[in-house]
Amino acid sequence: ISEPNGYTKKKMAKINKNGELNKSTTSRSSDELPNIIVVQLESYFDVANAEFFTTSEDACPNLHNLYQNYSSGYFKVPSVGAGTANTEFEVLTGMNLRYFGPGEYPYKTKLKNQVCESAATAFSAFGYGTHAIHNNGGNFYSRAKVFNNIGFDSFTSKEFMNILQTTENGWSKDDILLTHIKDALDSTEQEDFVFTVSVQGHGNYPTEKVIENPKITVTGAPTEEKNNAWEYYVNQVYEMDQFAGNLVKMMEERGEPTVLVFYGDHLPTMGLEAKDLKSKYLYNTNYVIWDNLGLQKEDRNIPSYQIMADVMDRLGLHSGTVFNYHQQRRQTKDYLKDLELLQYDILYGDQYVYNGKPPITEGHMQMGIKEVTLTDLVENLDETYSLYGTNFTKWSKVYINDEKQESTFLNNTRIELPDSKLKDGDIITVSQVGSSNTIFRTSREYIYMDGKILEYTDEVKEQKNSAKMDGDQQKTENAGQSGEQQDQNNKEEKSGQQ
């Protein structure tokens, strides 16, 4: 981004109103703070808005019910058919993509290597635990780096999931997310902000019929190929809707104060035109805000960069420089012009708005909620090993003395080692490994001794070192004794010669 006209320290002080944007305040007491769960549904929009095909039954009954009873409307996003990470960027930072370079993905450029405040840091200011969850690879769109740089406490990617259900296209189904949202909520004593990115609705959409007995059939698309593609998509939407309904049910049963936001990141990659949609606008998806707090229903259309500020405002939460700016300036003159200056100052400029006290200076994120543990190792009759433990996934890789082993994942408690050879003192670890052999997280160290594995604690290390010292001393004594014996032999040999 080139420097906008009028960017000066004095102008930024005026925009900040003597530090008003840097404050974190709330009218709620700490025990009234709700969980905030935001769910970005991949390629989702309400298919009832399509003008040119019909479905055999309602494809999203749960979300339609939510639309009728809770705050909802169109959700204006920055891209069509792709660009998931840019909608995500706008939601999490409150920044508007229109002020970046054409085609830029800040996840791949600026945020990959630079810290930046976000919804995670804003909620952290109130003591929230902050978690990101995505049932796709941790390196996709550099999320593992980005989520760390924007202040999340944890990120659970597919490398930490036992994904058993996939679409005919091979994408993870979204129902797996329920378990990991629950784990995130259970991992802390306090309230949590959980940002969840789904993947089930991802393209491409097959033009041949791949679902044998579809729950919902589609008619009316211009060609059989298009009809097949839409039928596949609609059935993914139906299952995404079931996930949404199950998540609401789960939160109702937990009974904790909660606000739950669902929205679509962009329209599907289907060559849609404005005339195909009731809204006549290609940058609209849909959103809804469910809560169990009794919030008043307020329907309106909203751009993705304003949604987080809007949700926080309804709850009486005021935190985060950009979110505070939206709450204070949304209906005022020069709102967008000054937003451009604010974004430039934070990401590219001199950060005058922070007055030397930025809300984040480095990341602290942990990958995954639950750690892998090892409980047993059994040598089989064929001289292979079975490694037992907890929280294994098919992305769990075994290392012996830091060397990666050939392994076969059987289930979340067992991994087979067909070619490994172990000896006393070998150190065993298990790492969750993503694309490009990225090691996201490694278990504690375990030591192999006498056919068993033990956690390699300081006490065990001390015992091992003590045993080694005893062994070294014995070797020294033996060497000494051997030397004395040799001297005696030499004397006897010399005497014999005489």
Buried (B, 14 or more C-beta within 10 A) or exposed (E): BEEBEEBEEEBBBEBBEEEEBBEBEBEEEEEEBBBBBBBBBBBBBBBBBBEBBEBEEBBBEBBBBBBEEBBBBBBBBBBBBBBBBBBBBBBBBBBBBEBBEEEBBBBEBBBBEEBBBBBBBBBBBBEBBBBBBBBBBBBBBBBBBBBBBBBBBBBBBBBBBBBEEBBEBEBBBBBBBBBBBBBBBEBBEEBBBBBBBBBBBBBEBBBEBBBEEBBBBBEEBEEEBBBBBBBBBBBBBBBBBBBBBBBBEBBEEBEEBBBBBBBBBBBBBBEBEEEBBEBEEBBBBBBBBBBBEEBEEEEEBBBBBBBBBBBBBBBEBBBBBBBBBBBBBBEEEEEEEBBBBBBBBBBBBEBBBBEEEBBBEEBEBBBBBEBBBBEEBEEEEEEBBBBBBEBBBBBBBBBBEEEEBEBEBEEBEBBBBEEBEBEEEBBBBBBBBBEEEBBBBBBEBBBBBEEEBBBBEEEBEEBBEEEEEEEEEEEEEEEEEEEEEEEEEEEEEEEEEE
